[in-house]
Amino acid sequence: MIASEEAKRKLNSKKMIKKQEDAEKRIYEECIDFRICPYCGEDIDIISLYCIKCDRQLIYQRKLR
């Protein structure tokens, strides 16, 4: 009984981590859609996907639906 409860907890934990990662990815992609750096909130160059303020090259891999 205790083992099955532990297994359920681990499974739920993995599901919550996956949901959180999906939400973070969605927020990241939406920021880039609106030409905003997801890290500092400044405008980014949409062609090169580069933020000058925080000196980051952003990665964008949205799949076409």
matplotlib code that plots the C-alpha trace (Angstrom):
import matplotlib.pyplot as plt

x = [0.0, 2.7, 4.8, 1.8, 1.3, 4.9, 4.7, 1.7, 3.5, 6.5, 4.3, 2.4, 5.7, 6.9, 3.6, 3.9, 7.5, 6.4, 3.5, 5.8, 8.3, 5.6, 4.3, 7.8, 8.3, 5.0, 5.8, 9.2, 7.7, 5.0, 7.5, 9.5, 6.3, 5.8, 9.5, 10.2, 13.2, 11.9, 14.8, 15.0, 11.8, 13.5, 12.8, 14.7, 15.9, 13.3, 15.5, 18.6, 16.6, 19.4, 18.9, 21.4, 20.7, 21.2, 23.6, 21.7, 21.1, 17.5, 16.4, 13.0, 11.7, 7.9, 6.4, 3.9, 0.5]
y = [0.0, 2.4, 1.6, 2.4, 5.7, 6.5, 5.6, 7.8, 10.7, 10.3, 10.1, 13.2, 15.0, 14.1, 15.4, 18.7, 19.2, 18.5, 21.0, 23.6, 23.1, 23.4, 26.6, 28.1, 27.2, 28.7, 32.0, 32.1, 31.6, 34.2, 36.8, 36.3, 36.5, 40.0, 40.9, 41.0, 39.4, 36.8, 37.5, 41.3, 42.5, 44.8, 44.8, 42.3, 42.3, 40.0, 39.0, 37.8, 37.0, 38.8, 40.9, 43.7, 44.6, 41.1, 40.0, 36.7, 34.9, 33.6, 30.3, 30.0, 26.7, 27.1, 24.3, 25.2, 23.8]
z = [0.0, 0.9, -2.2, -4.5, -2.7, -3.2, -6.9, -7.3, -5.6, -7.9, -11.0, -10.0, -9.3, -12.8, -14.3, -12.4, -13.6, -17.2, -16.9, -15.4, -18.2, -20.9, -19.3, -19.2, -22.8, -23.8, -22.0, -23.6, -27.1, -26.5, -25.3, -28.6, -30.6, -29.1, -29.7, -25.9, -24.2, -21.8, -19.4, -19.1, -20.8, -23.3, -27.0, -29.1, -32.7, -34.3, -37.2, -35.3, -32.0, -30.1, -26.9, -26.6, -23.0, -21.5, -24.3, -25.1, -28.3, -28.0, -29.5, -31.1, -32.4, -32.6, -34.6, -37.2, -36.5]

ax = plt.figure().add_subplot(projection="3d")
ax.plot(x, y, z, "-o")
ax.set_aspect("equal")
plt.show()
